[in-house]
Amino acid sequence: MANFPPVDIFITHCPPRGINDEDELAHQGFEALRKYVDTYHPKVLFHGHTYPTEENMVRNYNGTRIEYVSGWRIIEI
């Protein structure tokens, strides 16, 4: 991620570490992606892979809109 350029929209399989991830190792987000979001603040980040509930879902992090996607969704940007 160190050489990945800044983007407005980021689509990734796994979430950033600590954002909609879980305790189970297989469903934890990536630390490098979290550092990227902290540094470049993309406008929107789409991710899947984990299963956050409505009660604990992060939808905004430090100015980045977080969109959890499972299956399919229509999302306006």
C-alpha positions in Angstrom: 0.0 0.0 0.0 3.0 2.3 0.4 3.1 3.1 -3.3 -0.6 3.0 -4.0 -1.8 6.4 -5.2 -4.6 8.4 -3.6 -8.1 7.5 -4.9 -11.6 8.9 -4.4 -13.3 5.4 -4.4 -11.6 2.3 -3.0 -13.1 -1.1 -3.6 -11.6 -3.9 -1.6 -12.5 -7.4 -0.4 -11.5 -7.0 3.2 -12.1 -3.9 5.4 -9.4 -1.8 7.0 -8.2 -3.1 10.4 -10.6 -2.1 13.2 -13.4 -1.0 10.8 -16.2 -3.6 10.5 -13.8 -6.4 11.2 -14.2 -9.2 13.7 -12.3 -10.9 16.5 -11.7 -14.0 14.4 -8.3 -13.8 12.6 -9.8 -14.8 9.2 -12.3 -11.9 9.4 -9.9 -9.1 10.6 -9.1 -6.1 8.4 -5.7 -5.2 7.0 -3.5 -2.8 9.0 -1.9 -1.5 5.8 -5.3 -0.5 4.4 -6.1 1.3 7.7 -2.9 3.3 7.4 -3.8 4.1 3.7 -7.2 5.4 4.8 -5.7 7.4 7.6 -3.3 9.0 5.2 -5.3 9.6 2.0 -8.9 9.7 3.2 -10.7 8.3 0.1 -14.2 9.6 -0.2 -15.8 6.2 -0.3 -14.5 2.7 0.6 -16.5 -0.4 -0.3 -15.8 -3.7 1.4 -17.2 -7.1 2.1 -15.8 -10.3 3.7 -16.9 -9.5 7.2 -20.4 -9.6 8.8 -21.0 -6.4 10.8 -24.4 -6.0 12.5 -26.5 -2.8 12.2 -25.5 -2.1 15.8 -21.8 -2.1 15.3 -21.4 -1.2 11.6 -19.0 1.7 10.9 -20.4 3.9 8.2 -18.0 6.8 8.4 -14.4 6.8 9.5 -12.3 10.0 9.6 -14.1 11.6 6.7 -14.3 8.4 4.6 -17.7 6.9 3.8 -17.6 3.2 4.6 -20.0 0.9 2.6 -20.3 -2.7 3.6 -21.5 -4.8 0.7 -22.8 -8.4 0.9 -24.3 -10.0 -2.2 -25.3 -6.9 -4.3 -26.5 -3.4 -3.6 -27.3 -0.3 -5.5 -25.4 2.6 -4.0 -25.5 6.2 -5.0 -22.2 8.0 -4.9 
